[in-house]
Amino acid sequence: MLVLSRLTLVLLTVGSWAQHAPPWTEDCRKSTYPPSGPTYRGPVPWYTVNLDLPPYKRWHELMAEKASAVKVIVNSLKNLVNAFVPSGKIIQIVDQKLPGLLSNFPGPYVEEMKGIAAVTNIPLGEIISYNIFYELFTLCTSIIAEDKAGHLLHGRNMDFGVFLGWNTNNNTWVITENLKPLTVNLDFQRNNKTVFKGTSFAGYVGVLTGLKPGLFSLSLNERFSINGGYVGILEWILGKKDAMWIGYITRSVLENSTSYEAAKNILTQTKILAPAYFILGGNKSGEGCVITRDRKQSLDVYELDAKHGRWYVEETNYDRWKNPLFLDDRRTAIKTCLNQATQENISFATMYDVLSTKPILNKLSVFTTLMDVTKHQFETYLRDCPDPCIGW
């Protein structure tokens, strides 16, 4: 009811904005970097994931520290489910049935989730569901920009938690706020050397934002489709196992691919459970693209072409050949602010300015990540969006 009331209020007042800019939009921000002020929640801590350890033990140190925060968000998810099905039968099914499906998960993720469940003392089925729900509720903004020297930068806002419980006391999404204490930077290492870096949420074994130093950067945005993630997950549960979970394919690419082109080939050709946008950046001029995917094939690969004026590519959550939802036009704001910044001035500072401008920054924004493949730079910052600020 809270969500419906909020949406109804927005729709009823749209007419009054016809001659004026909505109150949650603003002029392009400037001088917001290094981060400070009311839109900056704080830094994100670093942890090492030792890939030489058995999968069951890889997350033990991190999860021992973050167990209480994981329990908070798992309980929030359970409360949301029980609000719709008060009998508790859904959670009972999760606890009893989901672990039986684990044998069909790919790679090392089965043992990793078992290890997380053991350390946090959270039922295994609930850890699985915690990992699955990222396939369904991830929004986001991603940008790859090339400067005049052919140097690439990759920035993203992770927006998460739409319709997952609105807190009327402080005008925030419950799950979005629960995720901020769980946000971690991860250095995945083998033989004491970095294989790749990523920003994720403690307890989630996939990776949605990452950097392979010297080679490529990658972020994932949700793509809305009738033939969406719910369909893919249902098919997987019913026995069709020929598609990859999107959080796992991105982690696999970051861990195993050895070039921008190799990563692009996998991301365009592999069947996946949910439609998605893969935003991939390389280490030299022209190596940047937005891959628009349905579950079975690539629909579009939109690439940088600085020689012909396309010095950046951007993605929110809408196909580039379609207009975005009029209440969620982050795309226009991104283009306006990047064009104002100009190619000559593109940097971490100007990228952070763009990602700090409402409605690109919104109530769903958990963190902002800035990546420089060539310089091996990877920075992540927790975000806030003070009122007036749109809820998505």
LUMMAR-579065 format. One record per atom (N, C-alpha, C): x negated, y, z negated. Coordinates in steps of 0.2 Angstrom, whole numbers, plus 5000, padded with zeros to 4 digits. Example, Ala and Ser with C-alpha at 12.3 -4.5 7.8 and 13.67 -1.06 7.14 Angstrom:
BEGIN
493449724961493849784961493449844961493649894965493249954964493650004961
END
This chain:
BEGIN
499649945000500050005000499650065000499050064996498650124996498350135003498150085007497850095013498350125018498950095018499550115022499750185021499750205015499950275013499450315016498750305015498250345018498250355025498350295029498450305036499050345038499650335034500250365036500150445035499750465030499650535029499250565034498750525036498250545042498650555048499050505050499450515056499950575056500250585050500750635050500450705050499850715048499550775049499150785055499050745059498750755066498950815069499550825070499850885073499550945071499450955065499151015062498451025064498050975066497350985068497350995076497851005079497851005087497451065089497551125085497151185087496551195083496351155079495751165074495351095074494751105072494351045071494551005064494650945064494750905058494350925053494550925046494150945041493550905039493550845042492950795040492350805046492450845051491950855056491550915054490950925057490550985055490050995060489751055060489151065065488551015064488151005069487650955068487150985062487050935058486550945052485850955055485550995050484851015052484451015045483850995045483350995039483650955034483850895035484150845030483550795028482950795032482450755031481850785029481450765023481550705019482250705016482550645015483250645012483250675005483850715004483950744998484650774998484950794992485550824992486150774991486750804992487350764990487550704995487250705001487350645005486850585004486350595000485750554998485850514992486050454992486150414985485450394982484950374986484350354984483950314988483350294987482950244991483150174990482950134995483050064994482450024993482549974988481949944985481649884991481049874990480749814995480649754991480749694994480649634992480349584997479949534995479649495000480049425000480149405006480449335007479849295010479649245006479149205008479349145013479249145019479549095024479149035023478549035019478148975018478448925013478948955008479248925003479848875006479948825003480548785005481148835005481648825010482248875010482648875004482648825000483048824994482748874989482148894989481748934984481649004987481749024993481549084996481849144993482449134990482849194988482849194980482549154977482649144970482449204966481849234968481649294964482049354965482249364971482749424972483449414969483649354969484349334967484349334959483849314956483849324949483949394947483649444950483749514949484449544951484649514956485349544959485949504957485849454953486449404952487049444950486949484945487549514942487949564947487549594952487849634957488249594962487949534964488249484968488949464965488949454959489549424956490049484956489849544955490349604956490649604962490349594968490649604974491049534976490749484974491149424975491849424971491849444965492449454962492949504965492649564968493049614971493349574977493049534981493349504987493849454984493749414979494249374976494849414974494749474971495349514969495749534975495449554980495749574986496149514989495849454990496249394992496849384988496749384981497249364977497849414977497649474979498149524979498649504985498449474990498849454995499149384994498749344991499049274990498949264982499349284978499349284971499249214968499449164971499349094968498649074967498149104970497449084970497249024974497749004978497648944982497048954988496949014990496449034995495749024992495649054986495049044983494948974981495448934979495348864978495148824984495348844990495148814996494448824997494248894996493548914997493048874993493248864987492848834982492748754984493348724986493348654987493148634994493348674999493248655006492648675010492448745008491948775012491248735012491048715005490448675005490348615010490948585011490948525015490748545023490848615024490648635031489948655032489548655026488848675026488348635031488548575032488048535036488048555043488548595045488548625052488248695053488048725047487648785048486948775051486748825055486148815059485548825054484948795056484248815054484248805046483848855043483748845036484248865031484848895034485248935030485648895025485748835027486148785022485748785015485148765015484748765009484648835006484648885010484548955007485148975003485748955006486348975002486448934996486248864996486248824990485848854985485248874987484748904982485048964979485349014983485749074980486249054975486649004977487248984973486948964966486448924966486148894960485848954955485548994958485249054954485749094951486249114955486749164953487349124949487349064949487849024946488549044949488549054955489249074959489349014963490048984963490148924967489948934974489648884977489348874984489848904989490548884988491048904993491048984993491049014988491049084987490449124990489849084989489249114993489349105000489649055003489749045010490249105012490749115009491249165011490949235011490549245006490149305006489749315012489449265014489049265020489449275027490049245027490449245033490749315034490949345028491349405029491049465033490349455033489949505037490149505045490349445047490549435054491149475056491549495051492149525052492349595051491849625046492049695044491449745045490949735049490449775050490549825056490549895054490649945059490049965062489750025060489150055061489050095067488450135067488250175072487450165074487350155080486650135082486350185088485750205087485450245092484750225094484550225100483850225102483750285107483150315105483050375109482250375110482150405116481450405119481250475120480650495117480350565117480050575124479750635125479450655131478850615132478550585127477950545128478050465129478750455130478950385131478950345124478850375118478850345112479650335110479750275107480450255105480550255098481150285096481450275089482150245089482250215084482850175083483150195076483750215076484150235070484850205069485050195063485750165063486050185056486650195056487050195050487450125049487350095043487750035042488350055038488950045042489650065039489949995038490249995032490549925030491049935025491649895026492149885020492749915022492949935029493549965031494149915029494649945025495249915023495149865017494549865014494349825009494449855002495049885001495149914994494949984994495450034993495250104992495350124985494850154982494850174975495150254975495750264973496050324973495750374968495350344963495050384958494450424960494050404965493450434968493450444975494050414979494050424986493450384989493450324987492850274990493150204992492850174997493050104998492650064992493050014989492749974984492149934986492249894992491749854994491149894996491249955000490649995002490250014996490550034990490250054984489849994981490149934981489849874978489249854982489249874988488649844992488049894991488149954989487549994988487049964983487249944977486749914973486349854976486749814981486449754984486049764990485949834992485549844998484849844996484449805001483749785000483349795006482749815006482349805012481949745011481849705016481549635015480949635020480449605017479849595021479749515022479949495028479949415029479149405031478849365027478149345028478049275029477449265033477249195033476449195033476149155029475449155028475249225026475649255021475449325019475449385024475749365030475749425035476549435037476649495038477349515040477549485047478149445047478449425053478949475055479349495051479849555053480049585046480349645047480649675042481349695043481749695038482449705039482749735033483349765034483749795028484449745028484549725022485149675021485449685014485949645013486249645006486049575002485849584996485649524992486149474992485949414994486449354994486649345001486549385006486649375013486049355017486049295020485449265023485349285030485849315033485749345040485449415040485249435045484949505046485349545051485549605050485949645055485549705057484949715053484549775055483849755054483449755059482749735058482249755063481649745062481049775066480549715066480249705072479749655073479149705075478649715070478149765071477749755077477749815081477349815087477749785093478349755092478649725098479349745099479849745094480549775095480849785089481449825090481849835084482549815086483049795081483649765083484149785078484749805080485349815075485949795079486449775075487049745077487649785075488149805079488749835078489349795080489849795076490449755077490849785084491049735087491449745093492149725092492649765093493349745092493649705098493949655097494249615103494749565100495349555104495849505103495549445102495049425106494749355106494149365101494249385095493749405091493449355086493149385081492749335076493149285073493849305071494249255068494349195072494449205079494549155083493949105083493349135084492749105084492549065078492749095072492649055066493148995065493749005067494248955067494048895072493748915078493548855082492948825079492548855076491948825072492148775067492648805063492948755057493248695060493548705066493948645069493448605073492848615073492348565076491948595082492148655085491748675091491148715088490548685089489948715086489448735091489648755097489148775102488948855102489248885097489148955096488748975090488349035090487949055085488249105081488149105074488449155070487949215071488349275072487949335074487349355069487449355063486949375058486349325058486449265060485949215061485549215067485949235073485549245079485049305079485349355076484849415075484249395071484349365065483749345061483349295065483649245069483249205073482749245078483149285081482749325086482149365083482349395077481749435074481249395072481349335070480849285067480449255073480749235078480449195083480249225090480649275092480549305099479849345098479549345104478849375104478849435109479349455112479349515116480049545116480149605119480749635120481149595125480849575130481249535136481449475133481049435129481249375127481849385122481849435118482449445113483049465117482949505122483549525127483849465130483449425132483749365136484149315131483949305125484249265120484949305118484949375117485549405115486049415120485849415127486349415132486549345134486249295133486449225135486749175130486549185124486849145119487549155117487949095117488649105114488649125107489049165105489149185098489849185096489949185089490549175086491049235086490749295086491049355086490849405091491249435095491049495099490649545096490149575099489649615096489349665101489049715098488549755102487849745099487349725103486649715101486349775103485949815099485649875101484849855100484549855105483849825105483349875108482849885104482249935107481649905107481149925112480549895113479949935111479449925114478849965112478550005117478950015123478650065128479250095132479150145136479650185139480150135143480750155142481250115146481550055142481150035137481349975133481849985128482449995130483050015125483649995128484149965125484749945128485349935123485949935125486549915121486849855125486849795122487149735125487849725123488349735127489049725125489149655126489349615121489549545121490249525119490549485123491049445121490749375118491149335116490949275112490549225117490649225123490349185128489849215133489949275134489449305139489349375138488849405141488649475141489149515146489449565144489849605148489449665151488949685148488649745150487949755147487449775150486849795147486649865150486649915145486649985146485950005144485450025149484750035147484550105147484050125143483750185144483450195151483450255153483150275160482950355159482450365156482250435154482150475161481850435166481650475172482250505175482850475174483450505177483950535172483650555166483950595161484350555155484250485156484550445150484050435145483950485141483350475136483550445129484250425129484450395123485050355125485150295121485850255122486050255115486750255114487050255108487650205108487850175102488450135101488750145094489350145094489750145088490150085088490750075090491150015090491650015095491450045101491950045107491550035113491849995118491449995124491350055128490750065130490550135133491050155139491350115142491750135148492550145145492650145139493250155136493250215131493750255130493750305125493850275118493450305114493550285107494150305104494350275098494950295095494950365093495450405094495350475093495250495086495450455081495250465074494550445072494150415077493550395075493050405081493050465083492550485089491850505087491550455084490850465082490350475088490550445094490150445100490050525102490550565103490550625105490050665100490150655094489650695089488950675090488850605091488150585092487850625098488250625104487950655110487850725109488350755106488250835105487650845101487550805095486950825091486250805094486250745098485650725101485450775106485950805110485750855115485550915112485850935107485650995103484950985101484750925098484050915096483550915101483750895107483350895113482850835113482650815119482150755119481450775117481250845118480650865115480550865108481150865104481050865097481250805093481350745097481650685094481150665089481350645083480850625078481350585072480950555067481350535062481850585059481550645058481950705055482550715059482450725066483050745070483550685070483350625070483750565070484150565064483850575058484150575052484650625051484550685054485050745055485650715058485550685064486150665068486550615064486250565061486550515057486850545050486650605048486950635042487550675044487750685050488250735052488950695052489450725049490050695049490450705056490750655058490950595055490550535057489950545059489450495060489250465053489150505048489150495041489850495039490150445035490850435033490850395027491450385024491550355018491350275018491250245024491050185025490250175025489950225026489150225027488850205020488550145021488150115015487450145015487050135021486350155022486250185029485650215029485350245035484650205036484550185042483850155043483550185049482950205049482550235054481950185055481850165062481350115064480950145070480250135069479750155074479350095075479450055081479149995082478350005083478150055087477450065088477050075082477350125078476950145072477150095066477550045067477749995061478050035056478450085057478750125051479450095051479750085045480350065043480650095037481150135037481350175031482150165031482350155025483050155023483250195017483850225018484050265012484850255011485050255005485750245003486050315004486750305006487050365008487750375004487950445004488550465001488850515006489550515006489850565010490350605006490150665003490650694999491250725003491750734999492350765002492250835005492550855010493050815014492650765019492850705019492550655023492950605025492950585032493450535034493250465031493850425030493750365027493450305031493350325038493050275042492550305047
END
